[in-house]
């Protein structure tokens, strides 16, 4: 592979044909197939895997991962990354629970606005100060993590008086859990933005070829800022969802989601190089991770092995879905 | 010397090479021509072992060989100078020359810098490069880079004791100026005494003038092979494309008399150190060609007009309305389009579909209730794919899968769909094969019929003359001459060349 890459434009013919070979089968099908295989294997291992109770467990775990992942997908689509989602989720989690005590229902909009601002700052560090998002969000992520600890060094429980408000997430509507409905709404929002709005389409253009986008008059600063704002939005909703469902805030809540959210996006077939992928890919990616996480427990895989199997599945699925021929160099 | 017999290579859905024969004799320059997609690059990649043929034999110096990778080709004295170079920019000339083979200069376990320098001087003398060996490659001209690559290949052949190495040059002249081009060919004809050269180029003229033998490929098959001194450009063209082109190559009969209305007016525009204040205007339906050597400032003038660069003074007005400086989004919105020289990095989102590329500028037009309507989007894309004759399997084919000519037509379609009034064409036919080139000329003519004004910079002076209705010649940052080129009364290149250099 690397040999073929060496020679710039002269390689076109070669990569073209490699691509043509895969062009008939979009990446997403590989991911869906992998998901089905996993479900099949786990069901073979334990009949209860497909029980209503267990599906519900998978759904609630996946829901939160999916919402962060949908946000994370936007910086990745423009060719960047958002490592601050973890810190932001932790911060939002404690701010949410603490402010719930004092301002009640207004805690929801407050948290959303704070997160949008955090995303906007991330975007501007990239677009105005021109620091790569990998470093920029590593920095802001650290700041947010410590802010979370300053607000509340230990996990805080939501006072029982606010439990009624938590029903926004924990309740049900027409027999369906609100958590699921919220997740669907967030998915619909991101899907529509990316598919049917100009700014969403611009995210793809900028991710595919930023210089061309600039020369064609696309506001590349605004587009990239917007991608990071969307990432903040996803992280905030996910943090609120999880805080509600565990009836309390946790200053370490976001830690696991940094890598998990990136994995969910990439496993679904969105390229880290930007420009290809989308909301449906992220749904499949999050489901693969959710099914893995749960399924390994259900069939009784040794806890010490779980991480390595998960790692293996991530590598396999990216190998299947990510069209490596499209990137000039893999670093 | 080298003999390929019945080479076949197919990819899923495409037969890139179908029983192709290719022979290289000692001490000759062989020109290899064909349209985009005719199989030239695949053949070259087989020659240097980058890919392996499905069938066929590879005989080198009367021995049957099977190359596994380019390194084994290097050991046998077969090497390629790639289109956009394969040198490491931040290493020096000398480091690049001997890259990966430094160990042959080992003395007592250390590299002998003196020995390296001596070898470098002697090998660079062959290609007449007299630059400081420690200059980083990034600071050298494209010409020097190319020579260093050629020198490296010659040296490698020596290192592996291979007499008469085979050098493959892929489009070596695209990045060179007229003078440099001549130097290149004079050096090549000297090197010929100790090497064989395979020359690939879209410029048929230089193939016909400089090679001994011409091999023509079409659709992955050998068409013919002819002695260069008996070949004429139209003949070669016909064999490449399979049909003959009209004598009126640039569709002069379609050239329109420009209207009276001024489209673009440039007044007192200047950029310190690059070009001095210049004034000119372009009328509706007029094609004005900017001509000049590299460094004449013509590229910078265009970049100022398209908003990619900020001038120091002056004004640019389109249809009487003054434009903001240095903001592409502003210029695009006011109706100035730009076909950039490098369509891969500046013109297209290669990983996106033809439809997405064509529709980039006009997405807002497809909105129903604030959201883009996929059906309207598709309709618009199909319309322009047809209008510009983009040969694409479907509107959702990825642009990377199109040939160079069709990619260029996609870029043009993108701008056309947005109802521009003015178009800057920066080498619109670079790297485009003869057939597609003809269609691009046709499109350009059609645009002028619609009243679109254009500034154009072309690959060759003939193309400039053929297409434009007026020519502005720039030299050392100044506008030195204006020549009108009315249809059927075109000036000859020799009348003009004097003002350029």
Interface residues (C-beta under 8 A of the other chain):
Chain A: X3 X4 X6 X7 X8 X9 X10 X12 X13 X14 X15 X16 X17 X19 X20 X21 X23 X192 X195 X196 X197 X198 X201 X204 X205 X208 X209 X211 X212 X213 X214 X215 X216 X217 X218 X219 X275 X276 X326
Chain B: X11 X12 X13 X14 X16 X37 X41 X42 X44 X45 X50 X51 X69 X70 X80 X82 X83 X84 X85 X86 X170 X306 X308 X328 X329 X330 X331 X332 X333 X338 X340 X344 X345 X346 X347 X348 X349 X350 X351 X352 X356 X360 X361 X363 X364 X370 X371 X372 X374 X398 X400 X401 X414
